[in-house]
């Protein structure tokens, strides 16, 4: 069992500290990309101002050239003097140089506009958030997966849906999952009462051993499972088994053209061995998933204009839990959890806030504040300072050494014995974050949230 630093139960699994470290790294990468893009924008605006000044200078020079050309034009003279010819050639060369300078200025302006880099920054943000989700999912995410090897729609994919993030993954197809699978290779000895076709008359329920039949498709989500079974690989008759997590399932017989012929009830207990075997196989392959798309509030991350939106949403998701861990930690400067190892023995898991703060120390202040606000850094504000045992022991980042007491000055009260210390007030509950979107899953408190999964086994 996992506990907070004060011994109260922790509702999530012990990998949350790893999620926190990688989330800080991903947010730092995304915000660094945004900061670099903004710096490029500032340089581009400065360069644009310089180009406008150069353009004004060229216009003034062009006016001077045109004024000089007007003075040198002969009036009622049949032939031009040699000096006039030289002047005309000089003015023509100057105008040619002026036009060439204008072309160079135009090209420089186009190159400057191309360096703004909003599209490149969006791609880097999508890459950073994708790398995070390849290793972790956020608390409260719900899994769904599907596998299909029919020629019409071959696929092997999974989806993790949270309150704001929806992530689509491609799963690796190893030797077992690249072709139809004989059911005996997954769960041998399963016997089901399935509707079976007859040459004459209606289909009848017949006990059938599934070992020699082929599994060609499977799907699982929070609602239940669905399996596609055929008599042989290819266009052949078979059954579609639908199993809700609550209630009675059904088995539908279909012909080789996919037309439904008969439906019969089926219980989950009859095919639980096959469901468990497939879930274990899928759970193992989720560890080697590859991100295909990341959506924030239904929009692909790379298409969101604000390149900080993904980082802010990720920090909003883990912020309440981090603040609760910090409030209940008993060691200054650490975010700690405890794990029950044996009777009377607990193991401590912790991460240093100083090391986390060093990861994003190079960010501009407006972006460092986003990570400080979730309780990662040394700065805490409001009522949380009153409940953080380590807040008083931490010095500000630029604070000097403590003052040396002078003779005759009042001495600060020293630490009280452990038995005389006043009881620390109960830490405040995690505030509920207001949002304008409609969450995919019901909003739960920290004490009730758990990583949900379509599989009975633990998801990564």
N, C-alpha and C positions, 0 to 999 in steps of 0.2 A: 504493500500500500504506500502511496506517495502522500506526503504531507507538506504544508507550509512550514516556514521556519519556526513558527510558534507552536507547531504540533497539530494544528487543525487539518482535516483532510483536504487534499488538493484534488479537484475534480478531473484533471486531465492526466495524460500519461507523462512519463518521465522524460520524453524527448522534447518537451516544450522549451527547455533552455537551449537546446540545439536549434529549434525553430527560431528562437529569439536572436541568437547570434547570427544565423544566416539571414534573417529578416533585416537586421541592422546593416549587414553587408550589402544586401540587395537595395535597400533604401539609400544607402550611401552612394552606390553606383548610379542609381537613377537620378538622385539629386546632384551628383557631380556632373553628370551629363547635362542636366538643365543649367547648372552654373556655367559650364563651359559654353553652352549655346548662348546664354545671356551675355557672357563676356564677348563672344563673337559679334553679337548684335550691337554691343556698345562700340566695338572697334569699327563695325560696318557703318554705324551712324556717324562716327567721327570721320571715316574715310569719305562718306557721302557728302559731308559738309566741305571737306577739302576739294572734292570733285566739283561742287557747285562754285567754289571760289576760282578754281582753274577754268571752269566754263565762263565765268564772268570776265576773267582776264583775257580769254580768247576772244570774247565778244568785243571787248575794248580794243584789242589788237586788230580785229577785223574792221572795226569802224575806222581806225587809223589808216589801214591799207586802202579802204574804199575812198577816204578823203584824199589820200595821196594820189590815187588813180584819177580822181576827178580834176585835180590841179594839172596833171601832166597831159590831159587830152588836148590835142591841137585844135585850134579854132580857125576855120576857113583857110587851111593850109593844105595844098595838094600833096605835098610830100613831107614826111616826118624827118626831123633832124636826127643825126646819129645819137645825140643825147636822149632824145625822146624814145628812140627804139630801145636803148639800154634801160631806160626807166620802166618802159612797159614790160620788158622781159623780167626785170627785177620784181615788179609788182606781181606778175604771173607766178613767179617762183614763190613769192611770199604767200599768195593765195593758195597755191598747191600745198605748201607746208602747213598753212592754217587748216585746210581741209583734212590733211593727214593727222594733225593734232586732234581735230574733232573726232575722227574715227578711233584714234587711240583712247580718247576720253570716254567714248561710248562703250568700247570694249572693256575698259577698266570698270565702268559702272556695272556692266553685265556680270563681270567676274565677281565684283563685290556683292551683288545681289545673290549670286549662286553660293556664296560662302556663309549665308545665314544659317544653313544646316538644320532646319526644323525637322525635315524628313529623316535625316541621319540620326538626330537625337531621339526621335520617336522609335526608330528601329533599335537603338541601343537600350532604351527603356524596356521595350518588349523583350529583348534578349535577357536583360537582368532579371525581370520578373519571371520569365520562363525558366531560367536556371533555378530560381528559388522553388518554384512549384514542381520541378522535376525531383526534388529531394524531400519536400514537405507539403502538407496541406494545412489549411487553417482550421482551428477548432470549430466544430459545428458543421463541417463540410459533409455532404452526402454523396456517396459514390453510386455510379451506374456504369455498366459495361455491356458490351455486345461483341459477339463473334459470329461470323458468317463466312462460309466457304462455298456457297452456291455461286455458279458462274455469273449470275445477274448482279450480285452485290457483295463481292468479297471484302471483308473488313475485320479488323481486330482493334477495338478502341475502347476507351474509358473516359468518363467525365466526372469531375469533382465540382459540385455546386455548393457555393456558400451564400452568405447574405448578399454580397456584392460581386464576388469573383466567380466566374464560371470558366473552368479550364478543361480543354479537350486534349486527350493524350492518344498517341499511337502506341500500341503494345507490340512487343517483339514476337514474331511468329517463328517459333522454333520448329523442330522436326515434327513434333506431335500435333501442332496446331496449324500446319500449313495445308492440311488436307482433311477430308472427313475422318472422324475418329471412331473406331469400333468401340462400342460401349463396354465391352469386356475389358478394354485397356484402362478404363476409368473406375468402374464399379461392377465387377462380375457378379452374376447370380441374381440379378434383379428380375422379378416376375411381376407383371402387371396385367390386370384385366382390361384389355383394350378392345374397342370395336374392330372387328375384322370383316373385310369384304367377302361376299359370297357371290358365286356366279348367278344364283337365283335367290330372290328374297332379300330382306333387309339385312344389314350387318348385325352380327351378334357379338356379345362380350365373350372373349376367349382368353384364358390365361396364357401369356406369351413371355418367353424368356428373351430378354433384350440383348443378350451377349453378342449375337451375330449381326445386329442391326447397327446402322451408322448414324452418329451424331453429326449433323451438318450445320447447325446453328444454335446459339444460346444467347440469352440476355438476362440480366439481373439488375434490379434497382430497388428502391425502397418499397415499392408496391409488391414485388414478387419476382418470379422467374418464368421464363418461357424457353422451351426446348423444341428443336425441329429434328425429328428422327425419320430416317428413310430406310426402306428395306435393303437398298444397296446404293452406292454412290452414283450420282447422276440423276437424270429425270426418272424418278421412281415414286411409287406410292409410299405413304408413311403416315406419321402422326405429329400433331402439334400439341404439346403438353403445356398448359398454362397453370401455374401454381401461385396464387396470391399468398401473402404472408399471413393473412387472416381470412378464414373462410375455406370453402371447398374448391379444389381445382377441377380442371376438366381436360379431357383428351379428345381431340378432334381428328377423325380419320379423313385424309384427303387422297385423291387419286393422283396419277402421274402428271396431270395438268394443273394440280394445285387446287382443285375444286373440293370443298368440304362435302363429306358424305354422311357422317354420323358423329354425334357427340355423346360422351359418357363421363360421369363424375369420377374423380380420382382424388385420393387423399395424399397429403404431403408425406405422411409417414411411409407410404408405399415406395416412394422414390427418394427418400431422404439421403440414402447412401450416394446416389448419383449427384444430388445437389451439393452435398458436402465435398465430394471429390472435385467437382468443377470449381467450387468456391476456393478450395485450397490451391488449385492450379492457377486460377486468376489472381488470387492474392499474392502468390509468388512472382507473377509477371508484372504486377503493379510496381514492384521495386525497380524494374528496368524500363519505366515508362519514358516517353519522349513527348514533350509539349508540342502540340500542333497549333492551337490558338488560345489566347488568354483574353477573356472578355471582362470588362468592368461595367457593371450596370447595363449589360447587353450590348456594349460597343467594344470593338476590338481595340486593345490598348494603343496600338500604333496609330489609330485614327483619331484619338482624342487630342484636341488642340493643346490642352494643358498637360505638359509632360511631367508635372508633379502629382497628377491626380492618382496614379497607381501607387506611388509611395505614400501619399496621405491616406488612401484607403487601407493599405497594408498596416500602417501604424495605428489607424483607428481600430482595426480588428484585434490587434494584440495589446494595445495600450491599456485597457482596463485590467487585463490579467497581470501585466507587468507591474502596474501600480499596486495591485493587491499583493503581489509577491514582495515588492519592496517594503510595503507597509508592515508586513508580517515577518520580515527578515530580522534576525537578532544580531547580526554581525555588521558593523558599519562598513559601507562601501561595497557590499555584496548583495546579489540576488540569490537567495538560497532556498533549496527545497530539501526535504528529508525523506528517506526511503526506509521502510521497515524491512530489515534483513532477517532477523530472527527474534525470538522472544527476548525483550529487553535490549535489543541491539538495533540501532538506526544508523544509516549511512547518509552523509550530507552531500548534496549536489549543489554547486554554486558556480556563479560566474561573476567576475569582478566588473563593477561598473566603470572603474578607471580604464580598464582595457577596452570596454565597449565604447567609452567616450573617445578614446584615442583613435578608433576606427573612422570616426567622422569629424575629427578635429580640423581637417583641412577645408570643411565646407564653409560657405559664407554664414554669417550670424543668423540670417533669416531662415536658413535651412537647418542649422544646428539646433535652433529652437524647437523644430518639429520633433526631433528625437529626444531632446531634453524633456519635452512636455509629457512623454509617456513614462517617465521615471527612470530612464536609462542613465542619464548623466548625473552630475552632482547637484544641479539646480532643481529645487522643488519649491513649489509655491502653494499658498493657501493652507488649508487644514492638514494637508498631507505632511507638512513639515512637523506638525505637532505629534504625529504618530510614527514618524520614521526614527528608529533608535539611532541610526547612523547619520542623520542629517546634522545634528549638532556637532558631531565629531569631525565633519568634513569641512575643509577650508575652501573658500572660493578659488577659482582657477588662478587668479592673479594676487591672492592675498599674501602678505608677507608673514614673517615669523610672529608668534604670539608675543605680546609686550612683556617686558621684564618688570616684575613688581618692584616698586621703590620702597625704601624704608619708611615706615609710618603710614603707608597707604593701606586702605582696607583690603584684606586678603579675601579672595573668592572662596566660597564654601567648597571644601573638598568632597570627593565622592563619598556617599553614604554607604554603610555596610549593606550587604545584600538583603538582610532581613528587615532593614529600616527604609528601604526605598519605597516610594509610593507606587501603587499599582498603575501601570500604563493604561490609558483609556482604550476602550475597544476600538479597533480600526474601523473606519467608515466603510460602508458597502460600496462596491464598484458602481459609479453612476451609470445610468442607462443613457446611451448615446442616442440623441435624436437624429432622425434622418428623414428625408423626403421620399425615399424610394420604398417600394414594396418588397420586403425580403423574400427570398425563395423559401426559407424555412422559418418556422415560428421563432420569435425572439425569446431567448432563454437567459436566465441569470447565470452568473459564473458558477454557482454551485450545482447547477443542473446541466450545464453544457457538457457535452462529450462528443468525441469524434465519432460521428455516425458512419455506418458502412453498410453496404448491401450484403457484404459477406459476413458470416459468423466469425471468421477469423479476424485478427487485428489488421487493419490497413496501415500502410506506411504513412 
